[in-house]
């Protein structure tokens, strides 16, 4: 990390709890990405032995708690799909947002059309947390594999 910093590279660390954010700041990170339980894909949970499914803290609860405990910028991540989520995150003290799933259905995305359709047809009850892909917790759309 020190070599990267000496080259002017900013270090961002994805965290899922306040304690992880505090650890990341102590280790010299420049920016915290607070990944809440609504996030799609793999979870940034540090210790899956104590949290096999990852931390279960929502964006609107996690972000202000992290902001209150660190002195570096916080980026909100998880379940942010439009301007309302952006404005809410900024109101809670985040310096910005990270959006991933929202862009998977875009024209520019390389995601398969079947996957894009599954995302567009999904509801708030369509996803589950699984370790089937890598052994680490990840949010995915319920299907025959998971």
DSSP file (Angstrom, degrees, kcal/mol; ACC not computed):
  #  RESIDUE AA STRUCTURE BP1 BP2  ACC     N-H-->O    O-->H-N    N-H-->O    O-->H-N    TCO  KAPPA ALPHA  PHI   PSI    X-CA   Y-CA   Z-CA
    1    1 A X     >        0   0    0      0, 0.0     4,-2.5     0, 0.0     5,-0.2   0.000 360.0 360.0 360.0 -38.2    0.0    0.0    0.0
    2    2 A X  H  >  +     0   0    0      1,-0.2     4,-2.4     2,-0.2     5,-0.1   0.875 360.0  53.2 -65.2 -36.4    2.8    2.4    0.8
    3    3 A X  H  > S+     0   0    0      2,-0.2     4,-1.0     1,-0.2    -1,-0.2   0.938 110.2  47.5 -62.7 -45.7    4.4    1.9   -2.7
    4    4 A X  H >4>S+     0   0    0      1,-0.2     5,-2.4     2,-0.2     3,-0.8   0.926 112.4  49.3 -60.1 -45.2    1.0    2.8   -4.3
    5    5 A X  H ><5S+     0   0    0     -4,-2.5     3,-1.8     1,-0.3    -1,-0.2   0.875 105.2  57.7 -63.0 -37.1    0.7    5.8   -2.1
    6    6 A X  H 3<5S+     0   0    0     -4,-2.4    -1,-0.3     1,-0.3    -2,-0.2   0.743 105.2  52.6 -66.0 -20.9    4.2    6.9   -2.9
    7    7 A X  T <<5S-     0   0    0     -4,-1.0    -1,-0.3    -3,-0.8    -2,-0.2   0.330 125.2-104.0 -93.6   5.4    3.1    6.9   -6.6
    8    8 A X  T < 5S+     0   0    0     -3,-1.8     2,-0.4     1,-0.3    -3,-0.2   0.609  71.5 148.0  84.2  12.3    0.1    9.1   -5.8
    9    9 A X      < -     0   0    0     -5,-2.4     2,-0.3    -6,-0.2    -1,-0.3  -0.682  43.7-133.7 -84.5 129.9   -2.4    6.3   -6.0
   10   10 A X        -     0   0    0     -2,-0.4     2,-0.6    20,-0.0    19,-0.1  -0.625  15.7-137.7 -82.0 141.1   -5.4    6.7   -3.7
   11   11 A X        -     0   0    0     -2,-0.3    19,-2.4    17,-0.2    20,-1.9  -0.889  19.0-173.3-105.5 122.0   -6.4    3.6   -1.7
   12   12 A X  E     -a   31   0A   0     -2,-0.6     2,-0.4    18,-0.2    20,-0.2  -0.923   4.1-164.2-112.4 139.8  -10.0    2.7   -1.4
   13   13 A X  E     -a   32   0A   0     18,-2.0    20,-2.8    -2,-0.4     2,-0.4  -0.989  14.0-138.5-128.1 128.4  -11.2   -0.2    0.8
   14   14 A X  E     +a   33   0A   0     -2,-0.4     2,-0.3    18,-0.2    20,-0.2  -0.722  30.3 176.4 -84.1 131.0  -14.6   -1.8    0.7
   15   15 A X  E     -a   34   0A   0     18,-2.9    20,-3.1    -2,-0.4    30,-0.1  -0.896  29.5-163.3-132.1 160.6  -16.0   -2.5    4.2
   16   16 A X  S    S+     0   0    0     -2,-0.3     2,-0.3    28,-0.2    41,-0.2   0.389  74.7  37.2-124.4  -0.4  -19.3   -3.9    5.5
   17   17 A X  S  > S-     0   0    0      1,-0.1     4,-1.8    19,-0.1     5,-0.1  -0.944  80.5-111.3-143.9 164.9  -19.1   -2.8    9.2
   18   18 A X  H  > S+     0   0    0     -2,-0.3     4,-2.5     2,-0.2     5,-0.2   0.912 117.9  54.8 -62.3 -43.3  -18.0    0.1   11.3
   19   19 A X  H  > S+     0   0    0      1,-0.2     4,-2.3     2,-0.2    -1,-0.2   0.902 106.9  50.0 -60.3 -41.8  -15.2   -1.9   12.8
   20   20 A X  H  > S+     0   0    0      2,-0.2     4,-2.5     1,-0.2    -1,-0.2   0.900 110.1  51.8 -62.4 -39.6  -13.9   -2.8    9.3
   21   21 A X  H  X S+     0   0    0     -4,-1.8     4,-2.4     2,-0.2    -2,-0.2   0.913 109.0  49.4 -62.8 -43.4  -14.0    0.9    8.4
   22   22 A X  H  X S+     0   0    0     -4,-2.5     4,-2.3     1,-0.2    -1,-0.2   0.919 111.8  49.0 -62.0 -43.8  -12.0    1.8   11.5
   23   23 A X  H  X S+     0   0    0     -4,-2.3     4,-1.7     2,-0.2    -2,-0.2   0.918 110.6  50.7 -61.2 -44.1   -9.4   -0.9   10.6
   24   24 A X  H  <>S+     0   0    0     -4,-2.5     5,-2.2     1,-0.2     4,-0.3   0.906 110.8  48.2 -62.8 -42.3   -9.1    0.3    7.0
   25   25 A X  H ><5S+     0   0    0     -4,-2.4     3,-1.6     1,-0.2    -1,-0.2   0.925 109.7  52.6 -64.2 -43.6   -8.6    3.9    8.1
   26   26 A X  H 3<5S+     0   0    0     -4,-2.3    -1,-0.2     1,-0.3    -2,-0.2   0.825 105.6  55.6 -61.0 -31.5   -5.9    2.9   10.6
   27   27 A X  T 3<5S-     0   0    0     -4,-1.7    -1,-0.3    -5,-0.2    -2,-0.2   0.494 127.2 -97.6 -83.1  -2.8   -4.1    1.0    7.9
   28   28 A X  T < 5 +     0   0    0     -3,-1.6   -17,-0.2    -4,-0.3    -3,-0.2   0.602  62.8 161.5 103.9  12.1   -3.9    4.1    5.8
   29   29 A X      < -     0   0    0     -5,-2.2    -1,-0.2     1,-0.1   -17,-0.2  -0.334  29.7-152.9 -64.2 148.7   -6.8    3.9    3.3
   30   30 A X  S    S+     0   0    0    -19,-2.4    43,-0.6     1,-0.3     2,-0.3   0.745  76.8  23.3 -92.6 -28.4   -7.8    7.2    1.7
   31   31 A X  E     -ab  12  73A   0    -20,-1.9   -18,-2.0    41,-0.1     2,-0.5  -0.997  66.6-145.3-142.4 140.4  -11.4    6.4    1.0
   32   32 A X  E     -ab  13  74A   0     41,-2.7    43,-3.2    -2,-0.3     2,-0.7  -0.918   5.1-157.3-105.7 131.8  -13.9    3.9    2.6
   33   33 A X  E     -ab  14  75A   0    -20,-2.8   -18,-2.9    -2,-0.5     2,-1.1  -0.940  12.9-151.6-104.5 109.5  -16.6    2.2    0.4
   34   34 A X  E     -ab  15  76A   0     41,-2.9    43,-2.2    -2,-0.7     2,-0.8  -0.707  11.4-164.2 -84.9 100.8  -19.4    1.2    2.8
   35   35 A X  E     - b   0  77A   0    -20,-3.1    43,-0.2    -2,-1.1    22,-0.2  -0.772   9.0-160.6 -91.9 112.3  -20.9   -1.8    1.1
   36   36 A X    >   -     0   0    0     41,-3.0     3,-1.9    -2,-0.8    22,-0.2  -0.312  34.5 -94.1 -89.5 173.5  -24.3   -2.6    2.7
   37   37 A X  T 3  S+     0   0    0     20,-2.6    21,-0.2     1,-0.3    41,-0.1   0.673 117.3  66.9 -64.4 -18.8  -26.3   -5.8    2.6
   38   38 A X  T 3  S+     0   0    0     19,-0.2    41,-0.4    40,-0.2    -1,-0.3   0.625  75.7 116.8 -76.2 -11.4  -28.3   -4.7   -0.5
   39   39 A X    <   -     0   0    0     -3,-1.9     2,-0.2    38,-0.3   100,-0.1  -0.244  62.0-131.2 -62.2 141.6  -25.2   -4.9   -2.7
   40   40 A X        +     0   0    0     98,-0.1   100,-0.1     2,-0.0    -1,-0.1  -0.483  67.1  17.5 -84.7 162.6  -25.2   -7.3   -5.6
   41   41 A X  E    S+D  139   0B   0     98,-2.0    98,-2.8    -2,-0.2     2,-0.1  -0.284 111.0   0.2  76.2-160.9  -22.3   -9.7   -6.2
   42   42 A X  E    S-D  138   0B   0     96,-0.3    96,-0.3     1,-0.1     2,-0.2  -0.334  71.1-125.4 -68.8 142.6  -19.5  -10.6   -3.8
   43   43 A X        -     0   0    0     94,-2.8    -1,-0.1     1,-0.1   -27,-0.1  -0.597   6.4-137.0 -86.5 146.5  -19.6   -9.1   -0.3
   44   44 A X        +     0   0    0     -2,-0.2   -28,-0.2   -29,-0.1    -1,-0.1   0.182  48.5 151.1 -87.8  17.7  -16.6   -7.2    1.0
   45   45 A X        -     0   0    0    -30,-0.1     3,-0.3    92,-0.1    92,-0.1  -0.254  37.6-152.9 -55.1 128.2  -16.8   -8.9    4.5
   46   46 A X  S    S+     0   0    0      1,-0.2     2,-0.7     2,-0.1    -1,-0.1   0.940  82.7  33.4 -67.7 -48.8  -13.4   -9.1    6.1
   47   47 A X    >>  +     0   0    0      1,-0.1     4,-1.3     2,-0.0     3,-0.6  -0.843  56.0 172.8-120.6  94.7  -14.0  -12.2    8.3
   48   48 A X  T 34 S+     0   0    0     -2,-0.7    -1,-0.1    -3,-0.3     6,-0.1   0.623  76.0  71.4 -77.3 -10.8  -16.4  -14.8    6.9
   49   49 A X  T 34 S+     0   0    0      1,-0.2     3,-0.3     2,-0.1    -1,-0.2   0.876 110.5  31.0 -70.2 -34.7  -15.6  -17.2    9.7
   50   50 A X  T <4 S+     0   0    0     -3,-0.6    -2,-0.2     1,-0.2     2,-0.2   0.678 134.9  31.7 -93.0 -19.4  -17.5  -14.9   12.1
   51   51 A X    ><  +     0   0    0     -4,-1.3     3,-1.9     1,-0.1    -1,-0.2  -0.638  66.9 175.2-135.4  76.1  -20.0  -13.7    9.4
   52   52 A X  T 3  S+     0   0    0     -3,-0.3    85,-0.2     1,-0.3    -1,-0.1   0.781  86.9  36.1 -57.5 -29.6  -20.5  -16.5    6.9
   53   53 A X  T 3  S-     0   0    0      1,-0.3    -1,-0.3    84,-0.1    -5,-0.1   0.343 119.8-110.1-101.6   5.2  -23.2  -14.6    5.0
   54   54 A X    <   -     0   0    0     -3,-1.9    -1,-0.3    -7,-0.1    -2,-0.1  -0.054  54.2 -42.9  84.5 165.8  -21.5  -11.2    5.5
   55   55 A X        -     0   0    0      1,-0.1     2,-0.4    -4,-0.1   -10,-0.1  -0.368  49.0-144.2 -65.0 145.5  -22.8   -8.4    7.7
   56   56 A X        +     0   0    0    -20,-0.1     2,-0.5    -2,-0.0    -1,-0.1  -0.491  51.0 131.1-112.7  60.4  -26.5   -7.7    7.4
   57   57 A X        -     0   0    0     -2,-0.4   -20,-2.6   -41,-0.2   -19,-0.2  -0.962  51.1-130.3-118.0 126.0  -26.6   -3.9    7.7
   58   58 A X    >>  -     0   0    0     -2,-0.5     4,-3.0   -22,-0.2     3,-0.8  -0.273  23.4-109.9 -73.1 159.9  -28.5   -1.8    5.2
   59   59 A X  H 3> S+     0   0    0      1,-0.3     4,-2.4    19,-0.2     5,-0.3   0.897 115.9  52.5 -55.6 -47.2  -27.1    1.2    3.4
   60   60 A X  H 34 S+     0   0    0      1,-0.2     4,-0.3     2,-0.2    -1,-0.3   0.702 117.4  39.0 -71.1 -17.8  -29.1    3.8    5.2
   61   61 A X  H <> S+     0   0    0     -3,-0.8     4,-1.0     2,-0.1    -2,-0.2   0.812 117.9  47.5 -91.7 -39.5  -28.0    2.4    8.6
   62   62 A X  H  X S+     0   0    0     -4,-3.0     4,-2.5     1,-0.2     5,-0.2   0.924 103.6  58.6 -70.5 -46.4  -24.4    1.6    7.7
   63   63 A X  H  X S+     0   0    0     -4,-2.4     4,-2.7     1,-0.2     5,-0.2   0.919 107.0  43.4 -57.4 -53.1  -23.4    4.9    6.0
   64   64 A X  H  > S+     0   0    0     -4,-0.3     4,-2.0    -5,-0.3    -1,-0.2   0.861 113.0  54.0 -64.7 -31.1  -24.1    7.3    8.9
   65   65 A X  H  X S+     0   0    0     -4,-1.0     4,-0.6     2,-0.2    -1,-0.2   0.931 111.8  43.9 -65.6 -43.9  -22.4    5.0   11.4
   66   66 A X  H >X S+     0   0    0     -4,-2.5     3,-1.7     1,-0.2     4,-1.4   0.947 111.7  53.7 -64.4 -47.3  -19.3    4.8    9.3
   67   67 A X  H 3< S+     0   0    0     -4,-2.7     3,-0.3     1,-0.3    -1,-0.2   0.870 107.3  52.6 -54.5 -38.5  -19.3    8.5    8.7
   68   68 A X  H 3< S+     0   0    0     -4,-2.0    -1,-0.3    -5,-0.2    -2,-0.2   0.638 114.5  41.9 -72.6 -14.1  -19.5    9.1   12.4
   69   69 A X  H << S+     0   0    0     -3,-1.7     2,-0.3    -4,-0.6    -2,-0.2   0.533 108.0  54.8-115.0  -7.8  -16.5    6.9   13.1
   70   70 A X     <  -     0   0    0     -4,-1.4   -48,-0.1    -3,-0.3     4,-0.1  -0.836  59.3-147.3-124.9 165.7  -13.9    7.7   10.4
   71   71 A X  S    S+     0   0    0     -2,-0.3     2,-0.3     2,-0.1    -4,-0.1   0.064  74.4  79.8-118.9  21.7  -12.2   10.9    9.3
   72   72 A X  S    S-     0   0    0      1,-0.1   -41,-0.1    -5,-0.0    -2,-0.1  -0.833  94.2 -73.4-123.1 163.2  -11.8   10.0    5.6
   73   73 A X  E     -b   31   0A   0    -43,-0.6   -41,-2.7    -2,-0.3     2,-0.4  -0.229  44.2-149.8 -59.8 144.9  -14.4   10.2    2.7
   74   74 A X  E     -b   32   0A   0     19,-0.3    21,-3.5   -43,-0.2    22,-0.8  -0.968   5.0-159.6-118.8 131.5  -17.1    7.5    2.7
   75   75 A X  E     -bc  33  96A   0    -43,-3.2   -41,-2.9    -2,-0.4     2,-0.3  -0.938  17.9-134.6-107.7 130.3  -18.7    6.2   -0.5
   76   76 A X  E     +bc  34  97A   0     20,-2.5    22,-2.8    -2,-0.5     2,-0.3  -0.673  27.6 176.3 -86.4 138.6  -22.1    4.4   -0.1
   77   77 A X  E     +bc  35  98A   0    -43,-2.2   -41,-3.0    -2,-0.3   -38,-0.3  -0.998  32.7  68.5-143.3 139.1  -22.7    1.2   -1.9
   78   78 A X  S    S+     0   0    0     20,-0.7   -39,-0.2    -2,-0.3   -19,-0.2   0.436  99.0   3.8 120.2 105.1  -25.5   -1.3   -2.0
   79   79 A X  S    S+     0   0    0    -41,-0.4     2,-0.8     1,-0.2    20,-0.1   0.582  78.8 141.3  78.3  10.4  -29.0   -0.9   -3.4
   80   80 A X        +     0   0    0     18,-0.3    22,-0.3     1,-0.2    -1,-0.2  -0.778  10.9 154.5 -90.0 113.6  -28.5    2.5   -4.9
   81   81 A X        +     0   0    0     -2,-0.8     2,-0.3    -3,-0.1    -1,-0.2   0.526  56.3   3.1-119.2 -10.4  -30.3    2.5   -8.2
   82   82 A X  S  > S-     0   0    0      1,-0.0     4,-1.7     0, 0.0     3,-0.5  -0.892  91.3 -66.6-160.5-173.2  -31.2    6.1   -9.0
   83   83 A X  H  > S+     0   0    0     -2,-0.3     4,-3.0     1,-0.2     5,-0.2   0.788 122.0  61.9 -60.8 -30.3  -31.0    9.8   -7.9
   84   84 A X  H  > S+     0   0    0      2,-0.2     4,-2.5     1,-0.2    -1,-0.2   0.921 105.8  45.9 -63.1 -43.0  -33.1    9.2   -4.8
   85   85 A X  H  > S+     0   0    0     -3,-0.5     4,-2.3     2,-0.2    -1,-0.2   0.877 113.0  51.3 -65.8 -37.5  -30.5    6.7   -3.4
   86   86 A X  H  X S+     0   0    0     -4,-1.7     4,-2.5     2,-0.2    -2,-0.2   0.956 112.0  45.2 -61.8 -51.4  -27.7    9.2   -4.3
   87   87 A X  H  X S+     0   0    0     -4,-3.0     4,-2.4     1,-0.2    -2,-0.2   0.909 113.3  50.3 -61.7 -42.8  -29.4   12.1   -2.5
   88   88 A X  H  X S+     0   0    0     -4,-2.5     4,-1.4    -5,-0.2    -1,-0.2   0.919 111.0  49.5 -60.9 -43.6  -30.3    9.9    0.5
   89   89 A X  H  <>S+     0   0    0     -4,-2.3     5,-2.2     1,-0.2     3,-0.2   0.909 111.4  48.3 -63.1 -43.0  -26.6    8.8    0.7
   90   90 A X  H ><5S+     0   0    0     -4,-2.5     3,-1.5     1,-0.2    -1,-0.2   0.896 108.5  54.5 -64.2 -39.5  -25.3   12.3    0.5
   91   91 A X  H 3<5S+     0   0    0     -4,-2.4    -1,-0.2     1,-0.3    -2,-0.2   0.801 105.0  54.9 -63.5 -28.1  -27.8   13.4    3.2
   92   92 A X  T 3<5S-     0   0    0     -4,-1.4    -1,-0.3    -3,-0.2    -2,-0.2   0.426 130.3 -93.3 -86.6   0.9  -26.4   10.7    5.4
   93   93 A X  T < 5S+     0   0    0     -3,-1.5   -19,-0.3     1,-0.3    -3,-0.2   0.374  76.4 142.1 108.2  -4.3  -22.8   12.0    5.0
   94   94 A X      < -     0   0    0     -5,-2.2    -1,-0.3    -6,-0.2   -19,-0.2  -0.372  46.4-144.9 -67.1 150.0  -21.5   10.0    2.1
   95   95 A X  S    S-     0   0    0    -21,-3.5     2,-0.3     1,-0.2   -20,-0.2   0.555  75.3 -29.6 -88.9 -11.2  -19.2   11.8   -0.3
   96   96 A X  E     -c   75   0A   0    -22,-0.8   -20,-2.5    -7,-0.1     2,-0.3  -0.965  66.0-102.6 179.6-174.3  -20.5    9.8   -3.2
   97   97 A X  E     -c   76   0A   0     -2,-0.3     2,-0.5   -22,-0.2   -20,-0.2  -0.937  11.4-142.5-132.6 156.0  -22.0    6.5   -4.2
   98   98 A X  E     -c   77   0A   0    -22,-2.8   -20,-0.7    -2,-0.3     2,-0.4  -0.986  21.0-173.5-116.0 125.0  -20.8    3.3   -6.0
   99   99 A X        +     0   0    0     -2,-0.5   -18,-0.1     1,-0.1   -22,-0.0  -0.977  19.7 149.5-121.9 129.5  -23.4    1.7   -8.3
  100  100 A X    >>  +     0   0    0     -2,-0.4     3,-1.7   -20,-0.2     4,-0.6   0.694  70.0  45.9-119.0 -64.7  -22.8   -1.7  -10.0
  101  101 A X  G >4 S+     0   0    0      1,-0.3     3,-1.4     2,-0.2     4,-0.5   0.842 103.9  67.1 -54.7 -37.0  -25.9   -3.7  -10.6
  102  102 A X  G 34 S+     0   0    0    -22,-0.3     3,-0.4     1,-0.3    -1,-0.3   0.816 103.9  44.6 -54.5 -32.8  -27.7   -0.6  -12.0
  103  103 A X  G X4 S+     0   0    0     -3,-1.7     3,-1.5     1,-0.2    -1,-0.3   0.534  88.1  86.6 -93.6  -6.7  -25.3   -0.5  -15.0
  104  104 A X  T << S+     0   0    0     -3,-1.4     7,-0.3    -4,-0.6    -1,-0.2   0.768  91.0  49.6 -64.3 -24.2  -25.4   -4.3  -15.8
  105  105 A X  T 3  S+     0   0    0     -4,-0.5    -1,-0.3    -3,-0.4    -2,-0.1   0.380  87.9 114.2 -95.8   4.8  -28.4   -3.8  -18.0
  106  106 A X  S X  S-     0   0    0     -3,-1.5     3,-1.0     1,-0.1     5,-0.2  -0.282  80.0-113.2 -73.1 160.8  -27.0   -0.9  -20.0
  107  107 A X  T 3  S+     0   0    0      1,-0.2    -1,-0.1     3,-0.1    -4,-0.0   0.860 117.7  55.2 -58.8 -37.0  -26.3   -1.1  -23.7
  108  108 A X  T 3  S+     0   0    0     -5,-0.1    -1,-0.2     2,-0.0     2,-0.1   0.665  85.8 105.2 -74.1 -16.5  -22.6   -0.8  -22.9
  109  109 A X    <   -     0   0    0     -3,-1.0    -5,-0.1    -6,-0.2     0, 0.0  -0.362  63.5-148.3 -68.6 142.3  -22.6   -3.7  -20.5
  110  110 A X        +     0   0    0     -2,-0.1    -1,-0.1     2,-0.0     3,-0.1   0.343  57.1 127.4 -88.4   5.6  -21.0   -7.0  -21.7
  111  111 A X  S    S-     0   0    0     -7,-0.3    -2,-0.0    -5,-0.2     5,-0.0  -0.322  71.2 -98.0 -64.1 146.0  -23.5   -9.0  -19.6
  112  112 A X     >  -     0   0    0      1,-0.1     4,-2.5     4,-0.0     3,-0.3  -0.323  27.8-120.9 -63.3 145.4  -25.4  -11.7  -21.4
  113  113 A X  H  > S+     0   0    0      1,-0.2     4,-2.5     2,-0.2     5,-0.2   0.825 112.9  56.8 -59.5 -33.5  -28.9  -10.7  -22.5
  114  114 A X  H  > S+     0   0    0      2,-0.2     4,-2.1     1,-0.2    -1,-0.2   0.912 109.3  45.9 -64.9 -40.9  -30.5  -13.5  -20.5
  115  115 A X  H  > S+     0   0    0     -3,-0.3     4,-2.4     2,-0.2    -2,-0.2   0.916 111.0  52.3 -66.8 -43.4  -28.8  -12.1  -17.4
  116  116 A X  H  X S+     0   0    0     -4,-2.5     4,-2.5     1,-0.2    -2,-0.2   0.925 110.4  48.5 -57.5 -44.5  -29.9   -8.6  -18.2
  117  117 A X  H  X S+     0   0    0     -4,-2.5     4,-2.2     1,-0.2    -1,-0.2   0.899 108.9  53.3 -64.0 -40.7  -33.5   -9.8  -18.6
  118  118 A X  H  X S+     0   0    0     -4,-2.1     4,-0.6     1,-0.2    -1,-0.2   0.902 110.5  47.6 -61.5 -40.5  -33.3  -11.7  -15.3
  119  119 A X  H >< S+     0   0    0     -4,-2.4     3,-0.9     1,-0.2    -2,-0.2   0.932 112.5  48.1 -64.4 -45.7  -32.2   -8.5  -13.6
  120  120 A X  H 3< S+     0   0    0     -4,-2.5    -2,-0.2     1,-0.2    -1,-0.2   0.824 114.6  46.4 -65.7 -30.9  -34.9   -6.4  -15.2
  121  121 A X  H 3< S+     0   0    0     -4,-2.2    -1,-0.2    -5,-0.2    -2,-0.2   0.511  93.4 106.4 -87.9  -5.4  -37.6   -8.9  -14.3
  122  122 A X    <<  -     0   0    0     -3,-0.9     2,-0.2    -4,-0.6    -3,-0.1  -0.267  51.8-157.9 -76.3 161.2  -36.4   -9.3  -10.7
  123  123 A X    >   -     0   0    0     -2,-0.0     3,-1.7     0, 0.0     4,-0.2  -0.649  42.8 -84.1-123.2-177.1  -38.1   -8.0   -7.6
  124  124 A X  T 3  S+     0   0    0      1,-0.3     3,-0.2    -2,-0.2    -2,-0.0   0.631 130.0  49.6 -66.0 -12.1  -37.0   -7.1   -4.1
  125  125 A X  T 3  S+     0   0    0      1,-0.1    -1,-0.3     3,-0.0    -3,-0.0   0.248  86.0  89.7-108.0  11.9  -37.5  -10.8   -3.2
  126  126 A X  S <  S+     0   0    0     -3,-1.7    16,-2.9    15,-0.1     2,-0.3   0.559  74.2  74.0 -87.7  -8.6  -35.6  -12.3   -6.1
  127  127 A X  E     -E  141   0B   0     14,-0.3     2,-0.3    -3,-0.2    14,-0.2  -0.710  51.1-175.5-112.8 159.3  -32.1  -12.5   -4.6
  128  128 A X  E     -E  140   0B   0     12,-2.5    12,-2.5    -2,-0.3     2,-0.5  -0.942  30.5-112.5-139.5 160.7  -30.3  -14.6   -2.0
  129  129 A X  E     +E  139   0B   0     -2,-0.3     2,-0.3    10,-0.2    10,-0.2  -0.862  46.0 168.0 -94.2 131.3  -26.9  -14.7   -0.4
  130  130 A X  E     -E  138   0B   0      8,-3.0     8,-2.2    -2,-0.5     3,-0.1  -0.942  41.1-157.0-139.1 158.2  -24.8  -17.7   -1.4
  131  131 A X     >  +     0   0    0     -2,-0.3     4,-1.9     6,-0.2     5,-0.1   0.163  68.3 108.2-114.4  14.6  -21.3  -19.0   -1.2
  132  132 A X  T  4 S+     0   0    0      1,-0.2    -1,-0.1     2,-0.2     5,-0.1   0.769  74.3  52.0 -63.9 -28.6  -21.8  -21.3   -4.3
  133  133 A X  T  4 S-     0   0    0      3,-0.3    -1,-0.2     1,-0.1    -2,-0.1   0.920 135.7 -12.0 -78.5 -44.2  -19.6  -19.2   -6.6
  134  134 A X  T  4 S-     0   0    0      2,-0.5    -2,-0.2    -3,-0.1     3,-0.1   0.419  91.8 -98.4-139.3  -3.2  -16.4  -18.8   -4.7
  135  135 A X  S  < S+     0   0    0     -4,-1.9     2,-0.3     1,-0.4    -3,-0.1   0.287  98.4  96.9  91.4 -10.8  -16.9  -19.9   -1.1
  136  136 A X  S    S-     0   0    0     -5,-0.1    -2,-0.5     1,-0.1    -1,-0.4  -0.800  89.6 -86.5-107.7 154.4  -17.4  -16.3    0.0
  137  137 A X        +     0   0    0     -2,-0.3   -94,-2.8   -85,-0.2     2,-0.3  -0.339  53.0 167.7 -65.5 136.8  -20.8  -14.6    0.4
  138  138 A X  E     -DE  42 130B   0     -8,-2.2    -8,-3.0   -96,-0.3     2,-0.5  -0.994  33.2-125.9-146.3 144.7  -22.3  -13.1   -2.7
  139  139 A X  E     +DE  41 129B   0    -98,-2.8   -98,-2.0    -2,-0.3     2,-0.3  -0.813  41.7 159.4 -92.0 129.1  -25.8  -11.8   -3.6
  140  140 A X  E     - E   0 128B   0    -12,-2.5   -12,-2.5    -2,-0.5     2,-0.3  -0.938  46.0 -88.1-142.6 165.9  -27.3  -13.4   -6.7
  141  141 A X  E     - E   0 127B   0     -2,-0.3   -14,-0.3   -14,-0.2     5,-0.2  -0.604  54.1-103.2 -75.4 132.1  -30.6  -14.0   -8.3
  142  142 A X        +     0   0    0    -16,-2.9     2,-0.3    -2,-0.3    -1,-0.1  -0.315  62.0 143.5 -55.6 131.9  -32.3  -17.2   -7.2
  143  143 A X        -     0   0    0     -3,-0.0     3,-0.0     0, 0.0    -3,-0.0  -0.880  66.3 -75.5-155.6-174.6  -31.9  -19.9   -9.8
  144  144 A X  S    S+     0   0    0     -2,-0.3    -2,-0.1     1,-0.2     0, 0.0   0.788 127.1  51.6 -64.1 -27.6  -31.3  -23.6  -10.2
  145  145 A X              0   0    0      1,-0.1    -1,-0.2     0, 0.0    -3,-0.1   0.883 360.0 360.0 -77.2 -40.2  -27.6  -23.3   -9.3
  146  146 A X              0   0    0     -5,-0.2    -2,-0.2   -16,-0.0    -1,-0.1   0.376 360.0 360.0-117.0 360.0  -28.2  -21.3   -6.1
